[in-house]
Amino acid sequence: MTAIARLEQYTIKRPDEVLRVLASWEDETDEILIFKGFSSSLMRPTASDPDVPIVPEQARFEQIDRLYSPYLPDQPRYIEQGLTWETMQPYLQEVGV
């Protein structure tokens, strides 16, 4: 399972959370919201086909923020900010993904 798929599965198991992910690869970056198993880019068009990866597998997650749902861009309610892929692992393991 890809890293982004694991994060999507996490949000299915934690529907009261939204993840905001800053990802980078090669010379590109993207900001992604993940909610209830779906990923959406905030910086570029998102394919309507959920089987089309939102980021390449080699993407690095620079920062992961956990927020309360619903996501309000003007008033985000953070649970935790600035997680790395490594510091997110216990949360993923906790829900079995």
N, C-alpha and C positions, 0 to 999 in steps of 0.2 A: 504494500500500500504506500502511495506517495505521501510525502509530508503534508501537502495541502489536503489530501484526502483524509488524513488523520485528524487535521484540524476541523474539517467539515464534520467528521463523525463525532468529534468532541462536542460541537455545537448542537448536534442532534440529541446527544445525551444531556446537554445542559442548555435547554431552550430559553432559559432566562438570561443567557449571556450572548454577547456579540464579541467577536474577535476582530481587532483592527491590526493588520499585519503590514509592515513595511518590508518589501522584498526587493532584492537586487540580483541582477545577473548580467554578465558581459558589461555593456555600457548603458543598461536600462534599469529603471527603478519603477516600482508600482506600489500603490497603497490599496489594500484589499480589505473589504469587510466580509466576514463570514458569519452567517446566521442561519440556524436550523438546517445545516447541511449544504447551504449554497454559498458560493463565493461570487463576489462582484467587485470589479475594479472601480476605484474612484477617479482614476486618471486616464483611462482608455476605454473603448467600447468592450463590452463583455459579450462573448458569443452566447447566443440563445440556446445552443446545444450544451447541456451540462457535461457531456463527455469530452468536450474540447477543454484541455487544461488551461487554467487562467494564467499560470506561470510555468516556465520550463522546469523540468526536474532538477536542474542544476542551480536553481534559484536559492539564494541565501536569505534567510529571514533575519533581517537586521533588528527588528523590534516587534514584539507582540504585546498588545494591550488587551486586557480583559475588561469589558464594559457591561453594565446592566442593560438589558433590553427593556424597552425599545431604545434604539440608538437615536439620539437627538444631536445632530451635528453642531448646533449652536450651544448646547448644554450637555456635553458628554458626561456620563456618570461612571467614573472609573472604579473598578474593583481592584485592579492592579495594573501598573504601567511599566514599560521597559523590560519585559521579559525577553530572554533569548530563547533560541530553540532548545538549548540545554535546560534552562530553568523552567520551561514549559513541560518537560517530560514527566515530572511527578503528577501533574494534572491530567495528562493523557493516560498515564498508567492507572490513575485513580478511577477513571471511567472505562478502562479496558480497551483503549485504542492505541 
